[in-house]
Amino acid sequence: MMHRGFKQKTTLLTLVCMLVLMIALVGCNKSESGGNNSESANGDWKGQTLKVQMIGNFSMDSGTDPVTGEKVKGLDELKKEFEKNYPGAKVEFIIMPWEGYVEKTQAMLTSGEADVYQMPGIADFAAQGLMEPLQPYIDGDSQFDLDIFIDNQVNGWKALGPDDNELQIFGLPFLGDARFIVYDKQLFDEWGVDYLSDNPTMEEVMDKAKQMTGTNPKTGEKNYGVYFRGDWSSAFTLVNLAEGQNGKWGEGFAWDEVKFNFNSPEMLTGLNWLLEMKKYAPEGIMSNQGNEKWLTKDNNIAILLNQGPGDLVKQTYAQGLEDRIAVVQEFKNDEGVGSLFAGSPIAIAKNSKNKELAWEWMKFATGDFAQKFIFEEQGLMPAVKSAFEWDSVKEVDHLMNPIFKAMSTPYTPRYPWGSSQPRFILQSEIEAALTGKRSAEDALNRAQAESTDWVKNR
């Protein structure tokens, strides 16, 4: 009898162990499917609606890519995945165009229209006390690690809150971006000019642009050695030229500590360089014209300055130019640092009533599912290191590798005036110099004085 009872107890114990194991496996499967904590697994998000603001050419529904002609998925893909992983939660997107995004974001934050924001102007909004500090969430979440991001991406978006003495994390990198130099190898071959170095100097770029301006010796067509925008991005182009000479835009981050170097010797040399380079560019650079043939088989421009990823990869392959187009770095200082830090972080509104769910969205949006979506479906740059190993990136790595390098070597944090009035003051004065209304020296002195006054009186 003792032997039989022992067998029954052993059988019962075995069944209990199997049941416990099955429950554990179900729990693991839920976690692997995207749930990040017990709340998501238990469906404790019921009744919570998260409002997420996005800036750009996003669409909720699937559509046709205007560049490639292929079908691409819309934001509904992210909505379905997030809601699947966080049972009970609902996501609503508020899509905003880039035009006037600063003013529109300000109005939305003030009225509490969204919980999570795409936030390229984070320095200004954090200083107003409108954004939630993220360090407590990072410290309290053992499943989250800042090391997932490409080097310098986190530091680039640090900002100061109204009571902070040191830079803090208010946003996580979401859309990566960078600035670099792009050139057409076929035009270099036709002119018999050596390709650009991986890290070219100002002298090298000017010399080669000069050599390739005129009538192409092979095609008989008119070629231009260089193209750069004389309007919208000119301030950042000029600052990078100063960086290539070991100069800087200035110093400080908090507005009461900012000091500009807009009229420094390095900036003056850079603006005179642009005035000379204008001779080798199409006439339309002041109105973003003259580059209509760029990234086509009939391209007539050898070098483009201060370029971003945009549709570079998609357009290059759609036009069959993958063997022609190459990317090299913008100008760096002696420490290998330089160029504009760009892109978009995501941030939580201080007045959000769904901050815990908002934090879960932050992790989801910076995870591989969402990051692959923005690259493979939207053609935007990911901000995470895991992208280095994606098949979709490896297929185009001759373009993506230098872009990733550019993303990891800019000046950080982002210029605090990058979305503020001093940027547009400097831009306006550069335009005045490029159109012959003022000398380079006079333009930069005016930019320095007006920007300094603006900071004092803001």
C-alpha positions as CSV (number, residue, x, y, z in Angstrom):
1,M,0.0,0.0,0.0
2,M,2.8,2.4,0.8
3,H,4.4,1.7,-2.6
4,R,1.0,2.3,-4.4
5,G,0.4,5.6,-2.4
6,F,3.9,6.7,-3.3
7,K,3.2,6.1,-7.0
8,Q,0.0,8.1,-6.8
9,K,1.8,11.0,-5.1
10,T,4.6,10.9,-7.6
11,T,2.1,11.0,-10.5
12,L,0.2,13.9,-8.9
13,L,3.5,15.8,-8.4
14,T,4.5,15.2,-12.0
15,L,1.2,16.5,-13.3
16,V,1.5,19.6,-11.1
17,C,5.0,20.3,-12.4
18,M,3.9,19.9,-16.0
19,L,1.1,22.3,-15.4
20,V,3.4,24.9,-13.9
21,L,5.8,24.5,-16.8
22,M,3.0,25.0,-19.3
23,I,1.9,28.2,-17.6
24,A,5.5,29.5,-17.6
25,L,5.9,28.7,-21.3
26,V,2.7,30.6,-22.1
27,G,4.0,33.6,-20.1
28,C,7.3,33.5,-22.0
29,N,5.5,33.4,-25.3
30,K,3.4,36.4,-24.4
31,S,6.6,38.3,-23.4
32,E,8.4,37.3,-26.7
33,S,5.4,38.5,-28.7
34,G,6.1,42.0,-27.6
35,G,4.8,42.5,-24.0
36,N,7.4,44.2,-21.9
37,N,6.0,43.7,-18.4
38,S,3.3,42.0,-16.3
39,E,0.8,44.9,-17.1
40,S,0.9,44.2,-20.8
41,A,0.5,40.5,-20.3
42,N,-2.4,40.9,-17.9
43,G,-4.2,43.4,-20.1
44,D,-4.2,46.1,-17.5
45,W,-4.1,48.8,-20.1
46,K,-7.8,48.5,-20.7
47,G,-9.5,51.9,-21.4
48,Q,-6.2,53.8,-22.0
49,T,-5.9,55.6,-25.3
50,L,-2.4,56.9,-26.2
51,K,-2.2,59.9,-28.6
52,V,1.0,60.0,-30.6
53,Q,2.0,63.0,-32.7
54,M,4.1,62.3,-35.8
55,I,5.7,64.8,-38.2
56,G,6.3,64.2,-41.9
57,N,4.8,62.4,-44.9
58,F,3.3,59.6,-42.9
59,S,0.0,57.9,-43.7
60,M,-2.2,55.6,-41.7
61,D,-3.0,53.3,-44.6
62,S,-0.9,51.3,-47.0
63,G,0.0,53.1,-50.3
64,T,2.4,53.3,-53.2
65,D,5.9,54.7,-52.7
66,P,6.2,57.7,-55.2
67,V,9.9,56.9,-55.7
68,T,10.0,53.1,-56.1
69,G,6.4,52.5,-57.2
70,E,6.2,49.6,-54.6
71,K,3.5,49.1,-52.0
72,V,4.4,50.4,-48.6
73,K,2.7,49.9,-45.2
74,G,1.2,52.7,-43.3
75,L,1.2,53.6,-39.6
76,D,-1.7,51.2,-39.0
77,E,1.0,48.5,-39.0
78,L,2.6,50.1,-35.9
79,K,-0.9,50.6,-34.3
80,K,-1.9,46.9,-34.7
81,E,1.5,45.6,-33.4
82,F,1.5,47.8,-30.3
83,E,-2.2,47.1,-29.5
84,K,-1.6,43.4,-29.9
85,N,1.3,43.5,-27.4
86,Y,-0.5,45.8,-24.9
87,P,-4.0,44.3,-24.6
88,G,-6.7,46.9,-23.9
89,A,-4.6,49.9,-25.0
90,K,-5.5,52.0,-28.1
91,V,-3.2,54.2,-30.1
92,E,-4.3,57.3,-32.1
93,F,-1.9,59.1,-34.4
94,I,-1.9,62.8,-35.1
95,I,0.0,63.4,-38.3
96,M,1.5,66.9,-38.8
97,P,3.4,68.3,-41.9
98,W,6.8,69.8,-41.5
99,E,5.6,73.2,-42.5
100,G,5.0,75.2,-39.3
101,Y,5.6,72.2,-37.0
102,V,7.2,74.3,-34.3
103,E,4.2,76.6,-33.8
104,K,1.7,73.7,-34.1
105,T,3.6,71.6,-31.6
106,Q,3.6,74.4,-29.2
107,A,-0.1,74.8,-29.4
108,M,-0.6,71.0,-29.0
109,L,1.6,70.8,-25.9
110,T,-0.2,73.8,-24.3
111,S,-3.6,72.3,-24.8
112,G,-2.6,68.7,-24.0
113,E,-3.6,67.2,-27.3
114,A,-1.1,64.3,-27.3
115,D,0.9,62.1,-24.9
116,V,4.0,61.4,-27.1
117,Y,5.6,63.8,-29.5
118,Q,8.1,63.6,-32.3
119,M,10.3,66.4,-31.0
120,P,13.2,67.8,-33.2
121,G,13.0,71.1,-31.3
122,I,13.3,69.5,-27.9
123,A,15.7,72.0,-26.5
124,D,13.1,74.8,-26.6
125,F,10.2,72.7,-25.3
126,A,12.2,71.1,-22.5
127,A,13.3,74.6,-21.3
128,Q,9.6,75.6,-21.0
129,G,9.0,72.6,-18.6
130,L,6.7,71.0,-21.1
131,M,8.5,67.6,-21.4
132,E,8.7,64.7,-19.0
133,P,12.3,63.9,-17.8
134,L,13.1,60.3,-18.8
135,Q,15.9,59.3,-16.5
136,P,13.6,58.0,-13.8
137,Y,11.9,55.7,-16.4
138,I,15.3,54.5,-17.7
139,D,16.6,53.8,-14.2
140,G,13.4,52.0,-13.2
141,D,13.2,49.7,-16.2
142,S,15.6,46.7,-16.1
143,Q,14.5,45.7,-19.7
144,F,15.7,48.9,-21.3
145,D,19.3,49.9,-22.2
146,L,20.5,53.1,-23.8
147,D,23.3,51.1,-25.4
148,I,20.8,50.0,-28.2
149,F,21.3,53.4,-29.9
150,I,24.0,54.4,-32.4
151,D,26.8,56.3,-30.7
152,N,26.0,60.0,-29.9
153,Q,22.3,59.6,-30.7
154,V,21.3,59.9,-27.0
155,N,23.7,62.7,-26.2
156,G,22.6,64.6,-29.2
157,W,19.1,65.2,-27.9
158,K,19.9,66.0,-24.3
159,A,18.4,69.3,-23.1
160,L,17.9,71.5,-20.1
161,G,14.7,71.7,-18.1
162,P,13.8,75.1,-16.5
163,D,15.5,74.1,-13.2
164,D,18.3,72.0,-14.6
165,N,22.0,72.8,-14.3
166,E,23.1,69.8,-16.3
167,L,21.8,68.3,-19.6
168,Q,19.1,65.7,-19.1
169,I,17.4,63.1,-21.3
170,F,14.0,64.3,-22.4
171,G,13.8,62.3,-25.6
172,L,14.9,59.0,-27.1
173,P,16.3,58.8,-30.6
174,F,13.5,57.7,-33.1
175,L,14.4,58.9,-36.6
176,G,18.1,59.0,-37.3
177,D,19.6,61.6,-39.6
178,A,22.9,63.0,-40.6
179,R,24.7,65.4,-43.1
180,F,27.3,64.2,-45.5
181,I,28.8,64.8,-49.0
182,V,27.5,62.8,-52.0
183,Y,29.2,62.5,-55.4
184,D,28.7,60.9,-58.8
185,K,31.6,58.6,-59.6
186,Q,30.6,58.4,-63.3
187,L,31.2,62.2,-63.7
188,F,34.6,61.9,-61.9
189,D,35.5,59.1,-64.4
190,E,34.4,61.1,-67.4
191,W,36.5,64.1,-66.3
192,G,39.4,61.9,-65.2
193,V,39.3,63.2,-61.6
194,D,40.2,61.1,-58.6
195,Y,37.3,60.2,-56.3
196,L,36.8,62.2,-53.1
197,S,38.6,61.0,-50.0
198,D,36.5,59.4,-47.3
199,N,37.2,62.5,-45.2
200,P,37.9,65.3,-47.8
201,T,39.2,68.7,-47.0
202,M,37.8,72.0,-48.1
203,E,40.7,72.4,-50.5
204,E,40.1,69.0,-52.1
205,V,36.4,69.6,-52.6
206,M,37.0,73.0,-54.2
207,D,39.8,71.8,-56.4
208,K,37.7,68.9,-57.8
209,A,34.6,70.9,-58.2
210,K,36.5,73.4,-60.2
211,Q,37.9,70.7,-62.5
212,M,34.5,69.3,-63.3
213,T,32.7,72.6,-64.1
214,G,32.3,73.2,-67.8
215,T,31.7,71.0,-70.9
216,N,32.0,67.3,-70.1
217,P,34.9,66.0,-72.3
218,K,33.1,62.7,-72.9
219,T,29.4,63.7,-73.3
220,G,29.7,67.3,-74.5
221,E,27.1,68.3,-71.9
222,K,27.3,71.1,-69.4
223,N,28.5,69.9,-66.0
224,Y,28.6,71.7,-62.6
225,G,31.2,70.8,-60.0
226,V,29.1,71.3,-57.0
227,Y,25.6,72.0,-55.6
228,F,24.6,73.3,-52.3
229,R,21.5,75.1,-51.0
230,G,22.0,78.8,-50.6
231,D,18.9,79.2,-48.6
232,W,17.3,76.7,-46.1
233,S,20.4,74.7,-45.0
234,S,23.1,77.3,-45.5
235,A,23.6,78.1,-41.8
236,F,24.5,74.5,-41.1
237,T,26.7,74.3,-44.2
238,L,28.7,77.3,-43.0
239,V,29.0,76.0,-39.4
240,N,30.4,72.7,-40.7
241,L,33.0,74.6,-42.7
242,A,34.1,76.3,-39.5
243,E,34.2,73.0,-37.7
244,G,36.5,71.7,-40.5
245,Q,38.9,74.4,-39.5
246,N,38.7,73.5,-35.8
247,G,36.2,76.3,-35.1
248,K,32.7,76.2,-33.6
249,W,29.4,78.0,-33.8
250,G,30.0,79.3,-30.2
251,E,29.4,77.9,-26.8
252,G,26.8,77.3,-24.1
253,F,23.4,75.6,-24.1
254,A,21.2,77.5,-21.7
255,W,20.1,80.7,-23.3
256,D,21.7,82.9,-20.6
257,E,25.0,81.2,-21.2
258,V,25.0,81.1,-25.1
259,K,27.8,83.0,-26.9
260,F,27.9,83.0,-30.6
261,N,31.0,83.0,-32.9
262,F,29.2,83.8,-36.0
263,N,31.8,86.3,-37.1
264,S,34.9,84.3,-36.2
265,P,37.8,84.0,-38.6
266,E,36.8,80.4,-39.3
267,M,33.2,81.4,-40.2
268,L,34.6,84.2,-42.4
269,T,36.9,81.8,-44.3
270,G,34.0,79.4,-44.7
271,L,31.6,82.0,-46.1
272,N,34.3,83.2,-48.6
273,W,34.8,79.6,-49.5
274,L,31.0,79.3,-50.3
275,L,31.2,82.5,-52.4
276,E,34.0,80.9,-54.4
277,M,32.2,77.6,-54.7
278,K,29.1,79.4,-56.1
279,K,31.0,79.9,-59.3
280,Y,31.0,76.1,-59.9
281,A,27.3,75.6,-59.0
282,P,24.1,76.1,-61.0
283,E,22.4,79.5,-60.8
284,G,19.4,78.3,-58.9
285,I,21.0,77.4,-55.6
286,M,19.3,80.3,-53.8
287,S,15.9,78.9,-54.5
288,N,16.7,75.2,-54.4
289,Q,16.8,74.9,-58.2
290,G,19.3,73.7,-60.7
291,N,19.5,70.2,-59.2
292,E,16.6,68.7,-61.2
293,K,18.8,66.1,-62.9
294,W,20.5,64.9,-59.6
295,L,20.0,61.2,-59.0
296,T,18.9,60.5,-62.5
297,K,20.9,58.9,-65.3
298,D,21.3,62.4,-66.9
299,N,22.8,63.9,-63.7
300,N,25.0,66.9,-64.4
301,I,26.3,67.7,-60.9
302,A,29.5,66.1,-59.6
303,I,29.4,66.9,-55.8
304,L,26.5,67.7,-53.4
305,L,27.3,69.4,-50.1
306,N,25.4,69.1,-46.8
307,Q,23.1,66.3,-47.9
308,G,20.8,64.2,-45.7
309,P,19.6,60.7,-46.3
310,G,16.0,61.6,-47.4
311,D,15.2,59.4,-50.3
312,L,18.9,58.9,-51.2
313,V,19.0,55.1,-51.0
314,K,15.6,54.5,-52.5
315,Q,16.1,57.0,-55.4
316,T,19.6,55.7,-56.1
317,Y,18.4,52.1,-56.5
318,A,15.1,53.1,-58.3
319,Q,17.2,54.9,-60.9
320,G,19.8,52.1,-61.2
321,L,22.6,54.4,-60.0
322,E,24.0,52.2,-57.2
323,D,27.3,51.9,-59.0
324,R,27.6,55.7,-59.5
325,I,26.6,57.3,-56.2
326,A,29.0,57.5,-53.2
327,V,28.9,59.0,-49.8
328,V,31.8,60.6,-47.8
329,Q,32.0,62.6,-44.6
330,E,31.4,66.3,-44.1
331,F,34.3,68.3,-42.7
332,K,35.6,67.2,-39.3
333,N,38.0,68.8,-36.9
334,D,41.3,67.3,-35.8
335,E,39.4,65.0,-33.4
336,G,37.2,63.6,-36.2
337,V,34.1,65.5,-34.9
338,G,31.9,67.8,-37.0
339,S,28.6,68.2,-38.8
340,L,25.0,68.9,-37.8
341,F,23.3,66.5,-35.4
342,A,19.9,65.9,-36.9
343,G,16.8,63.7,-36.9
344,S,13.9,63.4,-34.5
345,P,13.6,62.1,-30.9
346,I,10.3,61.1,-29.3
347,A,9.3,62.6,-25.9
348,I,6.5,62.4,-23.4
349,A,4.4,65.5,-22.6
350,K,4.6,66.7,-19.0
351,N,0.8,67.0,-18.9
352,S,0.2,63.5,-20.3
353,K,-2.3,61.4,-18.2
354,N,-0.9,58.1,-19.6
355,K,2.8,58.4,-18.8
356,E,3.3,54.7,-18.1
357,L,1.8,53.6,-21.3
358,A,3.6,56.5,-23.1
359,W,6.9,55.0,-21.8
360,E,5.9,51.6,-23.2
361,W,5.4,53.3,-26.5
362,M,8.8,54.9,-26.3
363,K,10.4,51.4,-25.9
364,F,8.2,50.0,-28.7
365,A,9.1,52.8,-31.1
366,T,12.8,52.4,-30.5
367,G,12.6,48.6,-30.8
368,D,13.5,46.6,-33.9
369,F,9.9,46.2,-35.2
370,A,9.2,49.9,-35.3
371,Q,12.7,50.9,-36.4
372,K,12.6,48.4,-39.3
373,F,9.3,49.8,-40.3
374,I,10.6,53.4,-40.6
375,F,13.5,52.2,-42.7
376,E,12.0,49.5,-44.8
377,E,8.6,51.0,-45.4
378,Q,9.2,54.7,-45.0
379,G,12.8,55.1,-46.2
380,L,13.8,56.9,-43.0
381,M,17.0,56.3,-41.0
382,P,16.9,54.0,-38.0
383,A,18.7,55.1,-34.8
384,V,19.6,51.7,-33.3
385,K,22.8,49.7,-33.6
386,S,20.9,46.5,-34.5
387,A,20.3,48.0,-37.9
388,F,23.9,47.3,-38.8
389,E,22.9,43.6,-39.0
390,W,19.6,43.9,-40.9
391,D,19.5,42.2,-44.3
392,S,17.8,45.3,-45.7
393,V,20.7,47.5,-44.6
394,K,23.4,45.1,-45.7
395,E,22.0,45.1,-49.2
396,V,22.8,48.8,-49.4
397,D,25.7,49.0,-47.0
398,H,28.0,51.0,-49.4
399,L,25.6,53.9,-48.8
400,M,24.5,53.1,-45.3
401,N,27.9,52.5,-43.7
402,P,29.1,56.1,-44.3
403,I,25.7,57.4,-43.3
404,F,25.9,55.5,-40.0
405,K,29.4,56.9,-39.5
406,A,28.1,60.4,-40.1
407,M,25.4,59.8,-37.5
408,S,28.0,58.8,-34.9
409,T,30.4,61.7,-35.3
410,P,28.6,65.0,-35.3
411,Y,28.8,67.7,-32.6
412,T,26.5,66.9,-29.8
413,P,24.2,68.0,-28.2
414,R,22.3,69.5,-31.1
415,Y,23.0,73.2,-31.6
416,P,20.6,74.8,-29.1
417,W,19.7,77.5,-31.7
418,G,19.1,74.9,-34.4
419,S,15.3,75.5,-34.4
420,S,15.4,79.0,-33.1
421,Q,15.7,82.5,-34.5
422,P,19.5,82.7,-34.6
423,R,19.5,80.0,-37.2
424,F,17.3,82.0,-39.4
425,I,19.2,85.2,-38.7
426,L,22.5,83.6,-39.8
427,Q,20.8,82.0,-42.8
428,S,19.4,85.3,-44.0
429,E,22.8,87.0,-43.8
430,I,24.4,84.1,-45.7
431,E,21.8,84.6,-48.4
432,A,22.6,88.4,-48.4
433,A,26.3,87.6,-49.0
434,L,25.7,85.0,-51.7
435,T,23.4,87.4,-53.6
436,G,25.9,90.2,-53.4
437,K,23.9,92.4,-51.1
438,R,26.6,92.5,-48.4
439,S,30.2,91.5,-48.1
440,A,31.0,88.2,-46.2
441,E,32.5,90.2,-43.3
442,D,29.6,92.6,-43.0
443,A,27.0,89.8,-43.2
444,L,28.6,87.8,-40.4
445,N,29.0,90.9,-38.2
446,R,25.3,91.6,-38.6
447,A,24.4,88.0,-37.8
448,Q,26.6,88.1,-34.7
449,A,25.1,91.3,-33.4
450,E,21.5,90.4,-34.2
451,S,21.7,86.9,-32.7
452,T,23.3,88.2,-29.6
453,D,20.6,90.9,-29.2
454,W,17.9,88.3,-29.7
455,V,19.3,86.1,-26.9
456,K,19.5,89.1,-24.5
457,N,15.9,90.1,-25.2
458,R,14.2,86.7,-25.6
